[in-house]
Amino acid sequence: MASTVSIYSRLGGEPALRRYVQLLYDFMDESPEVSHIRKMHPADLCHARDRLFMFLSGMLGGPPLYMQAFGHPRLRRRHMHFEIGEVERDQWLACAQYAAEQLDVAAQTRDDLMRELSAMADHLRNKDTTSVSPEPCNSARAMAMSRDHHSS
């Protein structure tokens, strides 16, 4: 049975969600495993971090910050200029999974978070074929690569 408490609250509210977004983009910025999705973002990730935090706040049951500031997110339309297929979706989700696994929350909360993000990421796909030849990112492999990267 699903919890009646929002994912936002179960994560720990604003501070935890900000940390989650920070971890997600740090992994994207530092991991060669997800370099394709990283190249789809501007060099400075500050704007992306702020927007994702605001969007996820409302999506996960917290304050609807994105809607208050910008109106309806219209995610597919805002992302239509990017070619998003399975590789792009899977690389973004690897970043999301890595960040989720760094949070000190119940496994069910992580699973609920990833279920919501997976549905959203799948919804943003706008092409049927993959755009790069490498296999989609394996989040466990990406995490190991990231740990190796940070320990060197």
NULOKOL-728941 format. One record per atom (N, C-alpha, C): atom name; x, y, z. Coordinates in steps of 0.05 Angstrom, whole numbers. Each point is the difference from the previous one (the first is absolute). Layout:
BEGIN
CA_X_Y_Z $
...
This chain:
BEGIN
N_17_-24_0 $
CA_-17_24_0 $
C_18_25_0 $
N_-7_19_-17 $
CA_16_24_-2 $
C_-4_18_25 $
N_20_14_7 $
CA_-1_18_23 $
C_-17_25_-7 $
N_-14_10_20 $
CA_-16_24_-5 $
C_17_25_5 $
N_24_-4_11 $
CA_18_22_4 $
C_16_5_-26 $
N_2_25_-8 $
CA_13_6_-26 $
C_29_-10_-1 $
N_9_-5_-24 $
CA_28_-7_-4 $
C_18_23_10 $
N_-9_24_-6 $
CA_14_25_8 $
C_5_-1_30 $
N_-21_-6_16 $
CA_3_-1_29 $
C_17_-23_9 $
N_-4_-24_-13 $
CA_16_-23_8 $
C_29_3_-6 $
N_7_15_-21 $
CA_28_6_-6 $
C_13_17_21 $
N_-16_18_12 $
CA_10_19_20 $
C_-5_28_-7 $
N_-18_5_-19 $
CA_-8_28_-7 $
C_21_14_-17 $
N_0_26_2 $
CA_17_17_-17 $
C_30_-6_2 $
N_11_-2_24 $
CA_29_-5_1 $
C_8_-27_-13 $
N_-15_-20_4 $
CA_6_-26_-12 $
C_-4_0_-30 $
N_-20_14_-10 $
CA_-5_1_-28 $
C_22_16_-14 $
N_9_22_13 $
CA_22_16_-11 $
C_26_-17_-2 $
N_5_-16_21 $
CA_23_-18_0 $
C_-2_-20_-22 $
N_-24_-12_-3 $
CA_-5_-20_-21 $
C_7_12_-28 $
N_-10_23_-5 $
CA_5_13_-26 $
C_29_6_-4 $
N_13_9_22 $
CA_29_5_-1 $
C_15_-25_-7 $
N_-6_-22_13 $
CA_13_-25_-5 $
C_-5_-10_-28 $
N_-24_3_-10 $
CA_-7_-8_-27 $
C_18_14_-21 $
N_1_26_3 $
CA_15_16_-20 $
C_31_-2_5 $
N_8_-5_24 $
CA_29_-5_5 $
C_8_-25_-14 $
N_-16_-21_2 $
CA_6_-25_-13 $
C_0_3_-31 $
N_-20_15_-10 $
CA_-1_5_-29 $
C_25_15_-9 $
N_9_19_16 $
CA_23_17_-7 $
C_26_-15_1 $
N_2_-20_17 $
CA_26_-13_5 $
C_3_-28_-11 $
N_-22_-12_-9 $
CA_2_-28_-9 $
C_1_-3_-30 $
N_22_-11_-10 $
CA_2_-4_-29 $
C_-22_-19_-11 $
N_-10_-17_18 $
CA_-21_-19_-8 $
C_-25_14_-10 $
N_-5_24_8 $
CA_-24_15_-9 $
C_7_25_-16 $
N_23_-1_-14 $
CA_9_24_-14 $
C_-19_9_-22 $
N_-14_-19_-12 $
CA_-19_8_-21 $
C_-22_18_11 $
N_-12_-7_22 $
CA_-21_16_11 $
C_11_27_11 $
N_25_-1_10 $
CA_13_24_10 $
C_3_21_-22 $
N_7_-10_-24 $
CA_4_19_-23 $
C_-26_13_-8 $
N_-23_-10_8 $
CA_-25_12_-6 $
C_-7_23_18 $
N_16_5_20 $
CA_-4_21_19 $
C_21_22_-4 $
N_-6_25_9 $
CA_19_21_-2 $
C_24_-5_19 $
N_22_13_-6 $
CA_25_-3_16 $
C_-6_6_30 $
N_-14_21_5 $
CA_-8_7_28 $
C_-27_-13_6 $
N_1_-18_20 $
CA_-24_-15_7 $
C_-18_14_21 $
N_7_24_8 $
CA_-14_14_22 $
C_-30_3_-7 $
N_-5_9_-24 $
CA_-28_4_-9 $
C_-15_-26_0 $
N_12_-21_-11 $
CA_-13_-26_-1 $
C_-5_-11_28 $
N_18_4_19 $
CA_-4_-9_27 $
C_-24_14_13 $
N_-1_26_-4 $
CA_-22_16_12 $
C_-27_-9_-12 $
N_-1_-2_-26 $
CA_-25_-8_-13 $
C_-9_-28_8 $
N_19_-19_1 $
CA_-8_-27_7 $
C_-9_-1_30 $
N_14_14_17 $
CA_-9_1_28 $
C_-29_11_1 $
N_-5_22_-13 $
CA_-27_12_1 $
C_-21_-19_-11 $
N_7_-12_-23 $
CA_-19_-19_-12 $
C_-6_-24_18 $
N_22_-13_10 $
CA_-4_-23_17 $
C_-14_6_26 $
N_3_23_10 $
CA_-14_8_24 $
C_-30_-4_-3 $
N_-11_11_-21 $
CA_-28_-3_-5 $
C_-8_-28_-8 $
N_16_-12_-18 $
CA_-6_-27_-10 $
C_-1_-21_23 $
N_17_4_20 $
CA_2_-20_21 $
C_-17_7_25 $
N_-17_20_-2 $
CA_-19_6_21 $
C_7_23_18 $
N_21_15_-7 $
CA_8_23_16 $
C_-12_25_-13 $
N_10_23_8 $
CA_-10_25_-12 $
C_3_1_-30 $
N_-20_9_-15 $
CA_2_0_-29 $
C_16_24_-10 $
N_25_1_6 $
CA_17_23_-5 $
C_3_6_-30 $
N_2_-21_-16 $
CA_3_5_-29 $
C_-25_12_-12 $
N_-23_-11_8 $
CA_-26_11_-9 $
C_-4_29_8 $
N_8_6_25 $
CA_-3_27_10 $
C_18_20_-16 $
N_23_-9_-7 $
CA_19_18_-14 $
C_-4_1_-30 $
N_-7_-23_-12 $
CA_0_-1_-30 $
C_-26_-10_-12 $
N_-19_-9_16 $
CA_-24_-12_-11 $
C_4_-30_-5 $
N_-18_-11_-15 $
CA_0_-29_-5 $
C_27_-8_-12 $
N_12_-22_9 $
CA_27_-7_-10 $
C_1_-8_-30 $
N_-22_-12_-10 $
CA_0_-8_-28 $
C_26_-14_-8 $
N_6_-21_15 $
CA_26_-14_-3 $
C_7_-9_-28 $
N_-19_-13_-13 $
CA_7_-10_-27 $
C_6_23_-19 $
N_-15_21_2 $
CA_5_23_-18 $
C_27_14_7 $
N_6_2_25 $
CA_25_13_8 $
C_25_-17_-7 $
N_-4_-26_-4 $
CA_22_-18_-7 $
C_0_-9_-29 $
N_-19_9_-15 $
CA_-4_-9_-28 $
C_25_6_-17 $
N_14_21_5 $
CA_23_7_-16 $
C_24_-19_5 $
N_-2_-17_20 $
CA_20_-20_5 $
C_-10_-26_-12 $
N_18_-16_-12 $
CA_-7_-27_-9 $
C_4_-18_25 $
N_-22_-10_10 $
CA_0_-16_24 $
C_-10_-28_-7 $
N_18_-19_1 $
CA_-7_-28_-5 $
C_7_-16_25 $
N_3_-26_-4 $
CA_6_-18_23 $
C_27_6_13 $
N_20_6_-16 $
CA_27_6_11 $
C_-1_25_18 $
N_-12_20_-10 $
CA_-2_26_14 $
C_-17_-4_26 $
N_-22_-14_-3 $
CA_-17_-5_24 $
C_16_-16_20 $
N_13_-22_-9 $
CA_14_-17_19 $
C_24_14_13 $
N_14_17_-15 $
CA_22_14_12 $
C_-10_20_22 $
N_-22_14_-6 $
CA_-11_18_20 $
C_-9_-15_24 $
N_-13_-23_-5 $
CA_-9_-16_23 $
C_23_-12_16 $
N_23_-5_-13 $
CA_24_-9_15 $
C_9_22_20 $
N_-2_25_-9 $
CA_7_22_18 $
C_-20_1_23 $
N_-25_-2_-7 $
CA_-21_1_20 $
C_3_-23_20 $
N_6_-24_-10 $
CA_3_-23_17 $
C_24_3_19 $
N_22_9_-11 $
CA_24_5_16 $
C_-6_19_23 $
N_-13_22_-6 $
CA_-7_19_20 $
C_-19_-12_21 $
N_-19_-15_-9 $
CA_-20_-12_18 $
C_14_-19_20 $
N_20_-15_-10 $
CA_14_-19_16 $
C_18_13_21 $
N_6_26_-3 $
CA_16_14_20 $
C_-17_11_22 $
N_-26_0_-2 $
CA_-18_12_20 $
C_-4_-20_23 $
N_-2_11_24 $
CA_-5_-17_23 $
C_-30_-1_5 $
N_-14_-16_-17 $
CA_-29_-3_1 $
C_-6_-29_-2 $
N_-25_-7_6 $
CA_-9_-28_-2 $
C_1_-9_-29 $
N_5_-25_-4 $
CA_1_-12_-27 $
C_-26_5_-15 $
N_-22_-1_14 $
CA_-26_5_-13 $
C_-2_28_-11 $
N_11_19_14 $
CA_0_28_-9 $
C_17_3_-25 $
N_23_-13_0 $
CA_17_1_-24 $
C_-14_-13_-24 $
N_-13_-23_6 $
CA_-15_-14_-22 $
C_-23_18_-10 $
N_-14_13_17 $
CA_-22_17_-8 $
C_10_24_-16 $
N_23_11_9 $
CA_12_23_-15 $
C_8_-9_-28 $
N_14_-23_-2 $
CA_9_-9_-26 $
C_-23_-8_-18 $
N_-22_-11_11 $
CA_-23_-6_-16 $
C_-12_25_-13 $
N_-2_21_16 $
CA_-10_26_-10 $
C_18_11_-22 $
N_26_0_6 $
CA_20_12_-19 $
C_2_-17_-25 $
N_-3_-26_2 $
CA_1_-18_-23 $
C_-24_6_-19 $
N_-23_3_12 $
CA_-24_6_-16 $
C_4_27_-14 $
N_10_20_14 $
CA_4_26_-12 $
C_20_-2_-22 $
N_23_-13_5 $
CA_21_-2_-20 $
C_-10_-15_-25 $
N_-15_-20_4 $
CA_-11_-15_-23 $
C_-19_17_-16 $
N_-16_16_14 $
CA_-19_18_-13 $
C_15_20_-18 $
N_24_8_6 $
CA_15_20_-15 $
C_13_-12_-25 $
N_0_-26_-3 $
CA_12_-12_-25 $
C_-15_10_-24 $
N_15_8_-20 $
CA_-12_10_-25 $
C_12_-12_-25 $
N_14_-21_4 $
CA_10_-15_-23 $
C_2_-30_7 $
N_-2_-17_-20 $
CA_-1_-28_5 $
C_27_-14_1 $
N_20_12_-14 $
CA_26_-13_-1 $
C_19_14_18 $
N_21_-15_7 $
CA_21_12_17 $
C_17_18_-17 $
N_12_20_13 $
CA_15_20_-16 $
C_30_-4_2 $
N_9_-17_18 $
CA_29_-6_1 $
C_3_-29_2 $
N_23_-10_-8 $
CA_4_-29_-2 $
C_4_-14_27 $
N_11_13_21 $
CA_4_-15_25 $
C_-26_-10_11 $
N_2_-22_16 $
CA_-24_-10_13 $
C_-9_20_21 $
N_-26_-1_7 $
CA_-10_18_21 $
C_16_-4_25 $
N_2_21_16 $
CA_16_0_24 $
C_-12_-19_20 $
N_17_-16_12 $
CA_-7_-17_22 $
C_6_16_25 $
N_-20_6_17 $
CA_4_18_22 $
C_20_-11_20 $
N_0_-27_4 $
CA_19_-11_19 $
C_29_4_-11 $
N_3_-4_-26 $
CA_27_4_-12 $
C_7_29_2 $
N_-19_18_-5 $
CA_5_29_1 $
C_8_8_28 $
N_-14_-12_20 $
CA_7_7_28 $
C_28_-9_6 $
N_8_-24_-9 $
CA_27_-10_5 $
C_20_18_-13 $
N_-6_8_-24 $
CA_19_18_-15 $
C_2_27_15 $
N_-22_9_11 $
CA_0_25_14 $
C_17_-2_26 $
N_-4_-22_14 $
CA_16_-4_25 $
C_30_-1_-7 $
N_6_-15_-22 $
CA_28_-1_-8 $
C_10_28_-8 $
N_-17_15_-13 $
CA_8_28_-8 $
C_5_17_24 $
N_-17_-2_21 $
CA_4_17_24 $
C_23_-9_17 $
N_7_-26_-1 $
CA_22_-9_17 $
C_27_4_-13 $
N_1_8_-25 $
CA_26_4_-13 $
C_10_28_3 $
